[in-house]
Amino acid sequence: MKIIMLGAPGAGKGTQAKQIADKYKIPHISTGDIFRANIKNGTELGKKAKEYMDQGALVPDELTCDLVMDRIKQDDCKNGFVLDGFPRTIPQAEALDAALTKIGEKMEFAIDVDVPDENIVNRMGGRRACLNCGATYHIVSIPTKKEGICDRCGSEVVLRDDDKPETVQKRLNVYHEQTQPLIDYYKKQGILKSVDGTKPMEDVFTAIVQILEA
Ligand code: AMP
C-alpha cells in the first residue's frame, strides 16, 4: 500500500498518517520529522533546513528528494509506506514517480485531507509538539494527559516556531502556491481521493480506511 497524504499544514494529515501506519504496519515517512530530527542532532542538513523552516518556506527540492528516495528503498518499505509532507511540489512528485517507475512500481493513493484556511489558522495556534519524540497534540482536541508534558516520552511540549501565527499564514500561502497543484497532478493520475478534514479525527480516519479498503 503506497499512500501520499496531501493537505494544508495543520489539516491533520500527520495524525492520520500515523494511524494508517499503525493499522497497516507500514512505515510513516514524514519529511518534516526527518528535518526536525536533523536539526535536533545538529547535522549539516538540519542547519540548512532550519533556515527555510523557521521562515515558513519550503526546503529546496535538492535537499529533500534524495532523502525520501533513499528512505523508500529500505527493506521496511517493501509492503508500502505512507508519505506525510512529501511531495510538496510538482518537481518532488515527478522525482518520486521517476524513482518508482525505475523499480516497476507506482503510488496507489493520494489522499487529500481538506480543511479551509480559517480552520487551519485556529488549529495551529493550539498545536503542541514534542521536539524530543515528534508526538503532536492539540490543547483542545488532543491534550496531553499532564499539561505541557509529552505522554509518550515525558519531555516538554511546545508551540513549534513554524506553528506561530505569523509563520502559519506564510506556510498557507506556500501551500496554495506550491503544493495545491499536486491535487490536479494526482487527479490526472486517477489516484486522488478527498476526505473532509473538518470532521472529528476518528471520522476522518474511518473515511480513509474505507477508501483504502474499497
Ligand atoms: P511539516 O512538519 O510537514 O509541516 O513540515 C515542516 C516544515 O519542514 C515545512 O514547513 C517545510 O519548511 C519543511 N518541509 C517538510 N517537508 C518538506 C518537503 N517535502 N519539501 C520542502 N520542505 C519540506
Residues whose N, C-alpha, C, O or C-beta is under 5 A from the ligand:
A	BS01	AMP	P9 T31 G32 D33 Y52 M53 G56 A57 L58 V59 T64 D84 G85 F86 P87 R88
